[in-house]
Amino acid sequence: MTKKRRSYTPEFKFRIALEALKGMKTIAQIAQEHQVHPNQVRAWKKQLQEEGFQVFSKSHQRIEKEHQRKEEAFYEQIGRLQMELAWLKKKAAPFI
């Protein structure tokens, strides 16, 4: 029988990482209290130190990727429009 991986909410990860960052308890104690592997607690603590709260937010990453896709599409459209404008100027020059 296979075990299903547990997934944790960004708030839970933040709470655990913040608790580890405070240093009031050892990482082993925190891991045992919350039934999480100590290496996971260390990883969350390191991520919190490096990137802050947004590191655990999937919505932040999704929004960032969506923004990047839209930006690429806009630049592509700008390029097409510039090419069309240059072509129209070239073709309309004899009539002006």
KOLGUFI-357493 format. One record per residue (C-alpha): residue in three letters; x, y, z. Coordinates in steps of 0.05 Angstrom, whole numbers, padded with zeros to 5 digits, always signed. Layout:
N
ALAXYZ/...
This chain:
96
MET+00000+00000+00000/THR+00028+00067-00020/LYS+00027+00128+00025/LYS+00000+00193-00002/ARG+00047+00252+00006/ARG+00025+00304+00055/SER+00019+00375+00031/TYR+00024+00434+00077/THR-00008+00502+00071/PRO+00035+00563+00063/GLU+00011+00589+00130/PHE+00033+00524+00165/LYS+00101+00526+00133/PHE+00110+00599+00152/ARG+00090+00585+00224/ILE+00139+00527+00230/ALA+00196+00565+00197/LEU+00183+00625+00240/GLU+00184+00582+00302/ALA+00250+00551+00281/LEU+00278+00620+00265/LYS+00261+00646+00335/GLY+00306+00593+00365/MET+00265+00581+00428/LYS+00263+00506+00413/THR+00309+00460+00376/ILE+00291+00439+00305/ALA+00283+00368+00329/GLN+00231+00390+00381/ILE+00193+00431+00330/ALA+00193+00373+00281/GLN+00169+00324+00332/GLU+00112+00370+00356/HIS+00086+00380+00286/GLN+00103+00311+00258/VAL+00148+00338+00204/HIS+00218+00314+00187/PRO+00274+00358+00216/ASN+00306+00367+00147/GLN+00240+00396+00122/VAL+00239+00445+00180/ARG+00310+00466+00164/ALA+00292+00476+00090/TRP+00232+00519+00107/LYS+00273+00560+00156/LYS+00327+00572+00103/GLN+00274+00591+00051/LEU+00242+00640+00100/GLN+00309+00672+00115/GLU+00326+00680+00041/GLU+00260+00698+00009/GLY+00209+00717+00061/PHE+00135+00700+00065/GLN+00122+00696-00010/VAL+00166+00634-00016/PHE+00111+00589+00010/SER+00055+00620-00031/LYS+00037+00581-00094/SER-00009+00638-00116/HIS+00050+00686-00117/GLN+00089+00639-00163/ARG+00028+00629-00207/ILE+00015+00704-00212/GLU+00089+00716-00229/LYS+00087+00664-00286/GLU+00021+00693-00312/HIS+00051+00763-00312/GLN+00112+00738-00350/ARG+00068+00703-00403/LYS+00026+00766-00413/GLU+00089+00809-00420/GLU+00118+00762-00473/ALA+00052+00764-00511/PHE+00051+00840-00509/TYR+00122+00845-00535/GLU+00105+00796-00591/GLN+00044+00838-00610/ILE+00085+00902-00609/GLY+00135+00871-00656/ARG+00081+00849-00704/LEU+00049+00918-00704/GLN+00115+00952-00716/MET+00128+00907-00776/GLU+00058+00921-00804/LEU+00068+00996-00795/ALA+00135+00995-00830/TRP+00105+00955-00888/LEU+00046+01002-00894/LYS+00091+01063-00894/LYS+00133+01032-00949/LYS+00073+01015-00992/ALA+00038+01082-00979/ALA+00099+01125-00996/PRO+00083+01130-01071/PHE+00013+01155-01056/ILE+00034+01211-01010/
